[in-house]
Amino acid sequence: MHVPTGAVPVPLHLGELHAYEQALTLLLAFGPFVLLGIVVWVRRREDGRAVTQEDPGTSGSPSRTADGSERLG
């Protein structure tokens, strides 16, 4: 079987994207990172609230006591 070579040129660029295609491209490119940022932000807020509810007397690192000394255990 003979395969013609170079008979039909293949365009490498099909022209400008339509507005909805540009929006879809941006959504697919950056959407996962935006979603990940939102998830991290929400989880950090939940974790911060959990630490505050567990030990409201201390501020800062949960491994230190109110006077700044290390906890034993």
C-alpha positions in Angstrom: 0.0 0.0 0.0 1.4 3.4 -1.0 1.2 6.2 1.6 1.4 9.6 0.0 4.0 11.9 1.7 3.5 15.6 1.8 0.3 15.5 -0.2 -1.7 17.5 2.4 0.0 20.1 4.5 -1.1 19.9 8.2 -1.7 23.4 9.7 0.2 23.8 13.0 -2.0 26.7 14.1 -5.7 26.8 13.6 -6.3 30.5 14.3 -7.4 32.5 17.4 -9.5 31.0 20.1 -13.0 32.1 20.7 -13.8 33.9 24.0 -15.4 30.8 25.5 -12.4 28.7 24.4 -10.0 31.1 26.1 -12.1 31.1 29.3 -12.2 27.3 29.2 -8.4 27.1 28.7 -7.8 29.4 31.6 -10.2 27.5 33.8 -8.5 24.2 33.0 -5.0 25.7 33.4 -5.5 27.5 36.7 -8.7 26.0 38.2 -7.0 23.1 40.0 -4.5 25.5 41.7 -7.3 27.8 42.8 -9.3 24.9 44.2 -6.2 23.6 46.0 -5.6 27.0 47.5 -9.2 27.2 48.8 -9.0 23.7 50.3 -5.7 24.5 52.1 -7.2 27.8 53.4 -10.3 26.1 54.7 -8.4 23.2 56.3 -6.0 25.6 58.1 -9.0 27.6 59.5 -10.5 24.3 60.8 -7.2 23.2 62.3 -6.7 26.6 63.9 -10.2 26.5 65.5 -9.5 22.9 66.7 -6.3 24.0 68.5 -8.1 27.0 70.0 -10.9 24.8 71.3 -8.5 22.2 72.7 -6.3 24.5 74.7 -7.6 28.1 74.9 -5.0 29.1 77.6 -2.0 29.0 75.3 -1.1 31.1 72.3 1.4 30.2 69.6 2.8 26.7 69.4 0.6 24.0 70.9 3.7 22.2 72.2 4.5 25.0 74.7 2.7 26.0 77.9 1.3 29.5 78.7 4.5 30.6 80.3 6.6 29.5 77.3 8.2 26.4 78.9 8.3 23.0 77.2 5.6 20.5 78.1 6.7 17.2 79.5 5.1 14.3 77.6 
